[in-house]
Amino acid sequence: MSDDVAAIFRSEYGRAVSVLTGVLGDIDLAEDAVQQAFEIAIRQWPEKGTPPSPAGWIITTARRRAIDHLRREANRAGKESSAAQLAEQQRPERWDEEVRTVVDDRLRMLFTCCHPALAPAAQTALTLRILGGLTTSEIARAFVAPEPTIAQRIVRAKAKIRDARIPYRVPVDAELPDRLDGVLRVIYLVFNEGHLSTGGAEPVRDDLAAEAIRLARLLRELMPDEPEVTGLLALLLLTQARRPARLDAYGELVPLDEQDRRLWDRGLIAEGHDLVRTCLRRNRPGAYQLQAAIAAVHTDAPSFGDTDWGQIVALHDQLAAIDPSPVAAVNRAIAIGERDGAPAGLQALDRIAGDRTLRRYPVLHAARARLLARVGRGDEAAAAYEQAIGLTDNAAERRALQRQRALGSS
């Protein structure tokens, strides 16, 4: 796949599958048709050139592939008429126009993939596959799960949507609260995959981060009075604001304490802070709102040394009461190490290090390594760095840990 086609695949795959699903009513058929369209693009575009509207071309070609498939199945009752109806339903120019409009099929697809009839793990895997365009192996790394397990989750989720006739639509207002947790979780995971890729040569995937932010904005338009929606959007914006400083001129990751904060996006920071203040006025704290408040404290500090670690620990304490997750506990321990010193941080990490979930979490081992190095326990620090490196599939993150290991043992 050429770089041009690969870029279009990442930006338009989810939209194309969503649009085709809305017409066909079948995710599998829509996905197969879109994949065939991209296979044709790989063969034709290098010779004929990229069309003026690549997304419109993909959707039009995929629609034709779907019609061909339905006609081949004409021996089954009603399929020929289905193909004829599909052929007449949309003319190519109409499809091309629909791609340029703001009518958002991806939001409908998001709520379909996050239907409560699906298990939470299946919701996330299916959304990352269809809307995020991630491969099964990438999703498996994100879940720290075997690839066959993820493949089975995706197949079963699509079968459940088909067999249960789960509607392809945004829920009515009365249904929204019950569907919200899964949607928020999926958007957050899509953003995290963009913020720091689970594998591959690219340390970050700006397309996924941008897609997650766009979906969060759409969700807030749909639910403007839901503080956790506002909190999630604030968290994503404040995290994305640091993006210009996260990679150096050579494409290597720059840790937070070394970033040039003059490069941070002040527009996103201002918007994120405003959203955090909106959440505070509502006084209905939730996990995403508290994480956004922590990010706001970080972006408010002119330098790493000026960070108000006392406030960050206090916010982590509130977060632990609402969402006592192992990952949140690691971040709290890191903040304690900055506020009270490396020995206190190590004690906090050691109290949670036995959690089975965290054994394969590289951030835990990297945090222990940095704290061990600060207290002069170089050999233990090197061993902890090795554990973190062995658990990291992102090549740039692995190189950053290797550099820190070399500095810590020197």
N, C-alpha and C positions, 0 to 999 in steps of 0.2 A: 504494500500500500504506500503510495507516494505521500509526502508530507502534506500536500494540499488536501488530498482525499482523507487522510487521517484526521486533519484538523476539522474538516466538515463533518466527518463521522462523529467526532466527539461533541461537536456543537449541535448537530441536527438529528442524531440518531433517535434520541428520546422524543423529540418533537414529531418526527416522522412516524414512529410507532404509535404515539398517542393519537395523532390525527387519523391514521389508518384504523386503529382500534375503534375509534368513534364511528367510523363508517361500516366496518366489517363486523363489529361486535365479537371479535375473536382475537385475543392477544397473540396466540401462536401464529395464526395466519398473517397477522399484521407484521410480526417480527420476521417471519420467513420472507415475506415480500420485500421488506426494507433491506434485509441482508442481501437478497438477490439484486436489488437495485444498486447497492454499493459494489457488488461484484461486477456488475456491468460498468459502473463508473470507473472502477480500477482498470478495466480493459479499454474503455473508450476515451476517457478524458485526457490521458497523456497524448493521444493522437489528435483528437478533435478540439481539445481545449476545455477548460472548465466553463460550464454554462453561466450566463449572467445571474441566474437565480438558482444556485446549487440545491437549496432546500426544496424549491418547487420542482426541480427536475427529479430529485430523489423520490418525492411523494408521488408525482405523476407516473414515474416508471414503476414504483412499487404497486400503485393501483392497477396498472396494466398487468403486472405479474400476478396479482391476486385474481383479476378477472380470468386470466389464462388458467389458473389453478381451478377456479370454480367451474369453468367450462370442461376441463378434463374430468371433473367429477359429475358430469351431466347425467350419468346413469343413476345417480341418487336423486330422489324426488325433490323437486323444487330448486335444484342447484343451478340449472340453466337460467331459470327466471331470476335467481339471485344475481347471477353474473350480468344479465341484461340490465337489471335495475341499477347495479353498481356502475355499469358503463354509462348510463344516462344520468346518474345522480350528480356527477361533477364533471364539468368540462375542464381540460387542462388549464385554461387561463383562470378558471375559478379557483383551482387548487393553488396556483401560483399566487393569486391574490390573498387567499386565506393564510398562507405562510407569512405574508407581510402584515397581517392584522394583529391586534392584541388579543384576539379570542384565544384563550389559553387552554388547549387540550391537555397540556402537561399537568395542570392543577387537577383536572378531572381524573387523570391517570394516577396522580399521587394519592388521592382519596380512595381510588379503587384498590390500589396496591396495599393501602393501609387499612383495609376493611377489618373490623374486629373479628370477623369469621376466620381470619388468617392468624397464625401464631406470630408473635412479635418478631422472632428471628426470620420467619418467612417474609413478613412485610418488608423488612429492611433489605434482605437479599434481593427480592423481586424489584424493589424500587431502584436499588443501585444498579441492577442489571439493565432495566428498561430505561429509566430516566437518566441514570448516571452514565450509561454506556460502558460500565466496567465489565471486564471478562470474569468468568467464573473463578479463575485463579486469583485475580485481584480481590474479589469479594472474600474468598477463602482466607487470604492473608489479613484482610481487615477484621474478620471474625476470629482469627487464629483457630481455624477449623479445617478439616480435610476437604479437599476440593470435591470429592464425590458427595459428601454430605451437603455442601452448598448447592450442587447441581440438583440433588434430590429435592431440596427445599424449594428451589425455583420451579421445577416441574410440577411438584405437588401444589404449589400456590396457584399456578396458572390453571391447573385442573380444577381446583376448588372454586376459583372465580367463574370458570365455565360451567361446572356442574351445579353450583349454587345460584347461578345466574345473578351474580353480584352486579348491580347496575353501575354503568360507566358515567358517573355524574358527581358533582359536588353535593354533599348532603344538604338537606334542608336545615334551617336554623336549629330546630329541636334536636337534631342528630349530631350537630357539630361538637359539643363538649365531649361526648363519649368517643369520638374519633380523633380527638386532638392529640393525645399523648403519642400515639404511633406516628402521626404526621410530623410532629416536632422532632421526635427522635430520629426519623429518617432524614429530615433536612439537615439536622446537626451532623449525622454521620457522613452524608454526602459532602458537607463543607469540610469536615475533618479530612476526608480523603483528598480533597483539593488542597487543603492547607499543608498537609504533609503526606505525600503519597505512600501507600503501603509497600510499593515495590516499583521496579523499573528504573530507567535512567533519569526520569524527570523527578526532581525533588519535590516540586509542587505542581499542581494542575489547576491553573487559573480558571479554566473553563468550568470545572466542577464547583469551585468556590463561587464563581459568578452565578452559576445556575442555582446553587443553594440560597444565595442572597436574594436572587430574583424570586424564587418560590416563597421565601420568608416575607418579602414585601407584598406579594400577592395574598398570602395568608393573612397578613395584617390588614390589608384592605377588606378582606372578607370578615375578619373578626377584630375590629379596631378596639374593642373594649376588653379583650382578653389579655391580661398582663403578661402571661407566659409567652404569648406570641410576640408581644413587644420586647420582652426580655431576650428572646432568642435572636430577633433581628438586631438588637443592640449588641449582643455578644458577637455575632458574626461580623458586624461592621467594625467594632473595636479591634477584633482580631485581624481582620483584613487590612485595617489601617497600617499595621506594621509590615505588611507585605513588601513595600519598596526597600526595606532595610534588611530583610531576612536572607537575601543572597548577595554575595560579594560580586566583584567584577568577573570572577572566574566561575560563577554559578555555584559556589559553595555556601552551605548554610552558616549563618552568623547567629550565635546564641544571643538571647535577650540582653544579657549584661554587656555585650560588646556592640550592640546595634547603634548606628548613628540616628538618633531620634529626630534629627532635623529632616530626615527623609520620610518620616511617618506622614500619612495622609491626614492633614488637619481637618479637611472637610468631613471625612468619615468619622473622625474622633468627635467633632462637634455634634454631628448627627447622633452618634452613639450615646454621648453624654446626655443629650436632650431626651432621648428615649429612656435612659436610666432614670432621669428625674421624673419622667411621666410615670414610671413604675413605682417610684418611691411615694408619689402623691396618692397612688391607689392603695398602698399599704396592704397588699396581698402577696407577700413574698413567695417565690417559687424557685426551683433549682436554676432555671435559666436566668432569671432576674439576678440572683445572687452571683452567678458566674459573670454576668455582664457587669455588675458592680465591682467585682474583683478586677476585671479587665479595665474598667474606668479608672480605678486607682493606679494601675500600672501606666496607663496612657497619660495620666495627670502629672506624673513625676517627670521633672526635667532630666533626670539621670537615674540610672539603676540605683546608685547609692542614696538618692533622695526618696526612694520608694517608701511609702508608709506601711511597713510590714506589720505593724501592730493592727492597723485597720484591716489588712488583708487576712491576717490570722482570725480576727474577730468575724469577718465575713465567712471564712472557711468553717468556723465553729457553727454558725447559723446553717450553712450548707450541709454540714454533717448531720444536723438534727432533722433536716428535711430529706436529704438524699445521702444516706450513709454508704456510698459506694466505695469499693476499694481504690478506684482511680482518684476519687475526690480525697481520700485519706492520704494518698501519696502527695498530692499537691499541698495539702495542709501541712504535712511533715516538712516539705521543702520550705514552705513559708516560715515555719517555726525555726528551721535552721538559719534562715536569714535574720529573723528577729532576735533569737536567743543564743545563736552561735552553733557551730557545727556539732558539738557533742549532743546538744539538745535535739538537733535535727536527726542525728543518727539514732538516738533513743526512740524518737517518734516513728522512724522508718522500721526499726527492729521490731516494734510492737505489732506491725502489720505485715512484716515480711513473710510470715508463715501462710498467708492467704494463698490458696491454690490458684486463684485467678491471676494473682500478681506475679507468679513465678515466671510467666512468659511475657511480662510487661516490661519492655526495655527501659522505660522512664524510671522505674523503681531502681534498677541496677545502676543506671547512669547517675541518678541522684545520690545513691549510696557511695558510688565511686568518687564523686566530687567532694562529698563531705569527708570521706576517708582520707583523701589527699590533703584536705585542709587541716586535718589533725595529725598529719605526718605518718599515716599508716599506708605507705606507698605500695607495698606488695599486695595488700588487701584491695587497695584502690584499683590496681592493675587487673586483678582477678575480676572485680566487679565490672570494670570496663569491658573485659572480654565477654562476660555474660551478656551485657547490653549489646555489644557488637554482634554476637552470635544470634540474637533475637531480632535484629533489625534488617529488613529487606530493602529499605530505601538506601540507595548507594551513597547519596550525598550525606545523609544522616550518619551512615556508617563511617564515612571518611571524617566527619566532624568528631565523632567519638574516638576515632583513632588518633586524631590530633590532640584531643583532650587527654587521652591516655598517655601520650608521649610527654605532654607538658606536666602532667601529674606525677610522673615517675622520674622526672629530671631533677 
